[in-house]
Amino acid sequence: MALPSKMTVNLAEHSKDDRERLLAEIRQSLGARSIVLIGLMGAGKTAVGRRLANRLDLPFVDADTEIEQAAGQSIKEIFAEHGEDYFREGERKVIARLLEGGPQVLATGGGAYMNPQTRDAIKAHGLSVWLKADLRVLMKRVQRRDHRPLLVNADPEAVMKKLMAERNPVYAEADITVESREVPHDVIVTAVTDALSAKLGCGGAARRKGRR
Ligand code: S3P
């Protein structure tokens, strides 16, 4: 039996005005904090982050791009010429600087949140969102390109499995976790804004309106 339409109403079906109000409330509650996307390579941090920023009308910043600009080299070149430790030090410094620039949406490289100082800085200046994806989804996405030095080797899937085992327990410290599934990016963006509004205690006006 089909449910009466009133019973199927959810957030996504709220009026455009209600949605705009909720997004404005999220923006306001953030203050100067950044929304920081964390998670493994291929989780969709940049693609989702860009759309999330657009939806919230906030600036979008990609930490990897900023590192490349600061160094005048691609990440692949930095790894090849100076090694991973040098990259990690640059990554820590650049993210510390970027976190001063909120409110904004900040996408970080997969290893950034593993640095304890970066984690502390994100906790102090941001709200972290872990985009969590399973191995199959991650591998499908990273296989499309070869710009990630950690995966340029004979068995990228074994590397990814190892990184999942090491990193997932640390990513789990994030304020919010959203499953990054094989659905259009905008669906994930809505899941993130829903989770953010719940975390920040937004949506009171819409809830009150719903009770009337
Ligand atoms: C890395 C992830 C990359 C980039 C670098 C190292 C990692 O960023 O920072 O290749 O350690 O997971 P993406 O997660 O955006 O691919």
Residues whose N, C-alpha, C, O or C-beta is under 5 A from the ligand:
A	BS01	S3P	G39 L40 M41 G42 D64 I75 T108 G109 G110 G111 R148 P149
